[in-house]
Amino acid sequence: MKIGRWSLTLCLVGVVLTPQAQGVVEQIQVFYERTKDIKGQFSQRVELAMGQVEEARGAFYLKRPGMMRWEYERPEPRLIVTDGSTLWAYTPADRQVIVQDLKAALTSLPFDFLVGAGRLTDQFVVRQVTTLKDGYRVVLTPQRPDPHVRDLEIEVEATTLHIRSLTLQDSYDNRTVMHFSDLRVNSELPADLFSFVPPPGVKTLRAEDLFPH
């Protein structure tokens, strides 16, 4: 398993946004700061620079502060879960789980603001805000160079501010598009949903042993 693939750059000069655009970004930030947890369905399409396309779908769960669970159902069952300090990447077909300290992992910056681990405007330069018929599209670039995030585009619904899609371009010209649906907010997700105990017979591997620096 390539942990980097699932982790979810150029530092450009910021564009001066209109007060309306700045207000949209602040509304999005405030909404997710007040959100305790989110769950829903996702579909993912990864378009690699070499021409290959990989598609996946499943369910996701996010809980403040810093907890995430991604249950991949297709093309094969996989699980990525973190309690905010430890990251588990479990592949049932391989009967193994890779364990890593979250601080040492290639964490996914685009999801930090959803789980209270960061602010959009602290981590990104807001390049553009577009008003759609029923939503907003926000285009951002990282404040600091990051090979895994060159450009980020977030689309949210106008009435609920629920995230509808996220498009990520890295510095290698790989593009990941994620669509979200059936969102449920503040459903009181239990904390034990974000921990993992390997089933009997599953081998536990440490990431630092597999991918030494």
Helices and strands as residue ranges (DSSP letters): G 3-6, H 19-33, E 37-47, E 53-63, E 67-74, E 78-82, E 86-91, G 92-94, E 96-101, G 109-115, H 120-123, E 124-131, E 135-142, E 151-157, E 163-169, E 175-185, G 191-194, E 203-206, H 207-210
